[in-house]
């Protein structure tokens, strides 16, 4: 599973693996252990994990865009993926969804511009905003409301010198 893949990557049993976000952070930062010689290939916004590859792995697939939703992720991306394109995930209403993913993932829209500005200041390239209206959502209102929030944030970002081009 995603928590066991770091030791397997380090042992050479895997070249590429999905790793739970906190496990990846601890391994890469050397929290409670020596820092792992691994690299993040991409973060998945739909799950709390990242695809991680051994630093000496033959994989060089050129992934250079990531999703983030908090200060810690911004710091990690600036360290491990400098100059990468980044998309900010926001939390939105998903009352009609069976699984309400915005309760677990995404920053509050009130924090969006601050995080986009921070990403830019740290050398990342903010290119868009994404949200998840929840799994098995049966109502259009959650999607419409999320898009309206993103439209407002796109305008605010532009006023702050950040030109966004992606909505997911």
C-alpha positions in Angstrom: 0.0 0.0 0.0 0.9 3.7 -0.2 2.5 3.7 3.3 4.7 0.7 2.6 6.1 1.9 -0.7 8.9 4.1 0.6 10.9 1.2 2.1 10.2 -0.8 -1.0 11.4 2.0 -3.2 14.6 2.4 -1.1 15.2 -1.3 -1.2 15.0 -1.3 -5.0 11.9 -3.5 -5.0 10.0 -0.8 -6.8 11.1 1.9 -9.2 7.8 3.9 -8.9 5.1 3.9 -6.3 2.1 5.8 -4.9 3.1 7.1 -1.5 0.7 8.6 1.1 1.4 12.4 1.5 2.5 12.4 5.1 4.7 9.4 4.6 6.4 11.0 1.6 6.9 14.3 3.6 8.5 12.5 6.5 10.8 10.4 4.3 11.9 13.3 2.1 12.4 15.6 5.1 14.2 13.1 7.2 11.7 13.2 10.0 12.6 10.4 12.4 15.0 8.9 9.9 17.7 9.9 7.4 16.2 11.7 4.4 15.2 9.4 1.6 16.9 9.6 -1.8 13.6 9.8 -3.6 11.9 12.3 -5.9 8.2 13.3 -6.3 7.0 12.8 -9.8 3.5 14.2 -9.4 1.0 14.8 -6.7 -2.5 13.5 -7.1 -5.2 15.9 -6.0 -7.9 13.2 -5.9 -6.0 11.2 -3.4 -3.8 12.2 -0.5 -0.7 10.9 -2.2 2.1 11.4 -4.6 3.9 9.3 -7.1 7.4 9.0 -5.9 10.4 7.6 -7.7 13.9 6.4 -6.5 16.4 9.2 -7.3 18.6 6.7 -9.1 15.7 5.3 -11.1 15.8 5.2 -14.9 12.4 7.0 -14.9 12.7 10.5 -16.3 9.3 11.2 -17.6 9.3 15.0 -17.3 6.3 15.6 -15.1 6.4 19.2 -14.2 2.9 20.1 -12.9 1.5 19.6 -9.5 -1.6 20.3 -7.4 -1.3 21.9 -3.9 -3.6 23.2 -1.2 -1.6 24.3 1.7 1.6 26.1 2.9 3.5 22.8 3.5 2.9 21.5 0.0 4.0 24.9 -1.4 7.3 24.6 0.4 7.9 21.0 -0.6 7.1 21.8 -4.3 9.4 24.7 -4.3 12.2 22.5 -2.9 11.7 19.4 -5.0 10.1 20.8 -8.1 11.4 24.3 -8.6 9.7 26.3 -11.4 7.0 23.7 -11.7 3.5 24.6 -12.9 1.1 24.4 -10.0 -2.7 24.3 -9.6 -4.3 25.3 -6.4 -7.1 23.0 -5.1 -9.9 24.8 -3.3 -12.6 23.4 -1.1 -16.1 24.0 -2.3 -19.6 23.0 -1.3 -20.5 19.5 -2.2 -23.8 18.9 -0.4 -25.2 16.7 -3.1 -22.2 14.3 -3.1 -22.2 10.9 -1.5 -18.5 11.4 -0.5 -17.8 15.0 0.5 -14.2 15.3 -0.5 -13.9 19.1 0.2 -14.1 18.3 3.9 -10.7 16.6 3.5 -8.9 18.3 0.6 -8.6 21.9 -0.7 -7.9 25.2 0.9 -10.6 27.6 1.8 -11.2 30.1 -1.1 -10.3 32.9 1.3 -6.8 31.5 1.4 -6.4 31.0 -2.3 -4.8 34.3 -3.4 -2.4 34.2 -0.5 -1.3 30.7 -1.5 -1.0 31.6 -5.2 1.1 34.6 -4.3 3.3 32.5 -2.0 3.8 29.8 -4.8 4.8 32.5 -7.2 7.2 34.1 -4.7 8.8 30.7 -4.1 9.5 30.3 -7.8 6.6 28.1 -8.8 4.3 28.9 -11.7 0.7 29.1 -10.7 -1.4 28.1 -13.7 -4.8 27.3 -12.4 -7.4 26.3 -9.8 -9.2 23.0 -9.3 -11.9 21.8 -7.1 -13.7 18.5 -6.5 -17.5 18.7 -6.2 -17.5 15.3 -4.5 -17.9 11.7 -5.5 -21.2 10.6 -7.0 -22.6 14.1 -6.9 -26.1 14.3 -8.2 -26.6 18.1 -8.1 -25.5 20.6 -10.6 -25.5 23.4 -8.1 -22.2 22.3 -6.4 -20.4 22.4 -9.8 -21.9 25.8 -10.7 -21.1 27.3 -7.3 -17.5 26.0 -7.6 -17.0 27.4 -11.0 -18.4 30.8 -9.8 -15.8 30.8 -7.0 -13.1 30.0 -9.4 -14.1 32.8 -11.8 -13.9 35.3 -8.9 -10.5 33.9 -7.9 -9.2 34.0 -11.5 -10.0 37.7 -11.6 -8.4 38.4 -8.2 -5.3 36.5 -9.2 -5.0 38.6 -12.4 -5.2 41.8 -10.3 -2.3 40.4 -8.3 -0.2 39.7 -11.4 -1.0 36.0 -11.6 -2.4 34.8 -15.0 -4.3 31.6 -14.5 -5.3 29.5 -17.5 -6.5 26.1 -16.1 -9.7 25.3 -14.4 -10.2 21.6 -13.3 
